[in-house]
């Protein structure tokens, strides 16, 4: 049985998100045109946390949207049971805005590719950037995160689990 190893605790997650927030502000020379969009499920609370930190730093409200990529995934089998689609909610138009997609773990790159496809069906952003709490490697597509909380080299058999208080009742990242 694989041993569970904690790679980030609550304060480690907070520090990583603070660093990501500062990097987003620095790269974009402020937060005026930024829209954070959390990819369902754990990207959403992470996007809200980053928005809170940006708001504290910049003293300005950063809009946060929710993106459901279910119908854009390339791993849905045609003969399977119909997928459950959740709502996509973007509080502002994304045209000519810098959209920062937020997710918990970057692995093959397929999730963020689906998210970019979904965004392009909604509007025409000035730019799309990508923030992720954990980058574990093993890309299948030419995708690279602009902002990374922690790089965690893994084997393909290892599993990274991000647990967030808003969903799981605790803040921790473990590998097993």
C-alpha positions in Angstrom: 0.0 0.0 0.0 1.3 3.4 -1.0 2.3 5.8 1.8 0.5 9.1 2.0 2.9 12.1 2.2 1.7 15.6 2.9 3.3 18.0 0.5 1.5 21.2 1.5 -0.4 22.1 4.7 -2.8 25.0 5.2 -0.1 27.6 5.6 1.9 26.2 2.6 -1.2 26.5 0.4 -1.8 30.0 1.7 1.8 31.0 1.0 1.7 29.5 -2.5 -1.5 31.4 -3.3 -0.1 34.6 -2.0 3.0 34.2 -4.2 0.7 33.5 -7.2 -1.3 36.6 -6.5 1.7 38.8 -6.4 3.0 37.2 -9.7 -0.3 37.8 -11.4 -0.3 41.5 -10.4 3.3 41.9 -11.4 3.0 40.3 -14.8 -0.2 42.3 -15.6 1.0 45.6 -14.1 -1.9 45.7 -11.8 -5.3 44.0 -11.6 -7.5 46.3 -13.7 -8.3 44.0 -16.6 -8.0 40.7 -14.8 -10.8 38.1 -14.5 -10.1 35.0 -12.5 -12.0 31.9 -13.7 -11.9 28.8 -11.5 -12.2 25.4 -13.3 -14.8 23.2 -11.5 -14.4 21.9 -8.9 -11.3 22.8 -6.8 -10.2 25.6 -9.1 -13.2 27.7 -8.0 -12.3 28.1 -4.3 -8.7 28.6 -5.3 -9.7 31.4 -7.7 -11.8 33.0 -4.9 -8.8 32.8 -2.5 -6.5 34.4 -5.1 -9.0 37.2 -5.7 -9.2 37.9 -2.0 -5.4 38.2 -1.9 -5.3 40.4 -5.0 -8.0 42.6 -3.5 -6.0 43.0 -0.3 -2.9 43.9 -2.2 -4.5 46.2 -4.9 -7.5 47.5 -2.9 -9.7 46.7 -5.9 -12.3 44.0 -6.5 -11.2 41.2 -8.9 -14.1 39.4 -10.6 -14.2 35.6 -10.2 -16.1 33.3 -12.6 -16.8 29.6 -12.5 -16.2 27.4 -15.6 -17.6 23.9 -16.1 -15.7 22.1 -18.8 -17.7 18.8 -18.8 -18.9 19.0 -22.4 -15.4 20.1 -23.6 -13.5 17.1 -22.2 -12.0 14.8 -24.8 -12.3 11.7 -22.6 -16.1 11.4 -22.5 -17.1 8.1 -24.1 -20.0 8.4 -26.6 -21.8 5.3 -25.2 -21.4 6.3 -21.5 -24.2 7.7 -19.4 -24.9 11.4 -20.0 -22.4 13.6 -18.1 -23.7 15.9 -15.4 -23.2 19.4 -16.5 -22.9 22.2 -13.9 -23.3 25.8 -14.5 -20.7 28.2 -15.9 -21.0 31.6 -14.4 -18.9 34.6 -15.5 -19.8 37.8 -13.7 -18.4 40.0 -16.4 -17.8 39.8 -20.2 -14.3 38.4 -20.9 -13.8 40.2 -24.2 -10.5 42.2 -24.1 -9.8 41.0 -20.5 -6.9 39.0 -19.2 -8.5 35.8 -18.1 -6.5 33.8 -15.5 -7.8 30.2 -15.4 -7.3 28.6 -12.0 -7.1 24.9 -11.2 -5.7 22.7 -8.5 -3.4 20.2 -10.3 -1.8 20.4 -13.8 -1.1 16.9 -15.1 -1.6 16.0 -18.8 -2.9 19.4 -19.9 -6.2 18.2 -21.2 -8.3 19.9 -18.6 -6.9 23.3 -19.3 -7.1 22.7 -23.1 -10.9 22.0 -22.6 -11.1 25.2 -20.4 -9.6 27.3 -23.2 -12.0 25.8 -25.7 -14.9 26.7 -23.4 -13.7 30.2 -22.9 -13.3 30.9 -26.6 -16.9 29.8 -27.1 -17.9 32.5 -24.5 -15.9 35.4 -25.7 -12.5 36.8 -27.0 -10.1 37.5 -24.1 -7.1 39.7 -24.6 -5.0 36.9 -23.1 -5.5 33.7 -21.3 -3.1 32.8 -18.5 -3.1 29.8 -16.3 -2.5 29.5 -12.5 -2.2 26.1 -10.8 -1.6 25.1 -7.2 0.4 21.9 -8.1 2.2 21.1 -11.3 3.0 17.4 -11.3 4.4 17.0 -14.8 3.6 14.3 -17.4 2.2 16.6 -20.1 0.4 15.1 -23.1 -0.2 18.5 -24.7 2.1 21.5 -25.1 0.7 23.3 -22.0 2.6 25.3 -19.4 1.3 27.1 -16.4 2.1 30.8 -16.0 1.8 30.6 -12.3 2.6 27.5 -10.2 2.3 27.2 -6.4 4.5 24.1 -6.2 6.2 21.8 -8.7 5.9 18.2 -7.6 7.7 15.6 -9.8 5.6 12.4 -9.7 5.5 9.0 -11.3 2.4 8.2 -13.3 1.2 5.8 -10.7 1.2 8.4 -7.9 -1.9 10.4 -7.1 -2.0 14.0 -5.9 -5.0 15.0 -3.8 -5.8 18.6 -3.1 -8.3 19.0 -0.3 -9.8 22.4 0.4 -11.8 23.5 3.3 -14.7 24.8 1.1 -15.2 21.3 -0.3 -13.4 18.7 1.9 -13.4 20.4 5.3 -9.6 20.7 5.4 -6.7 22.4 3.6 -4.0 19.9 2.6 -2.2 18.5 -0.5 -1.1 14.9 -0.2 0.6 12.4 -2.6 0.2 8.7 -2.5 
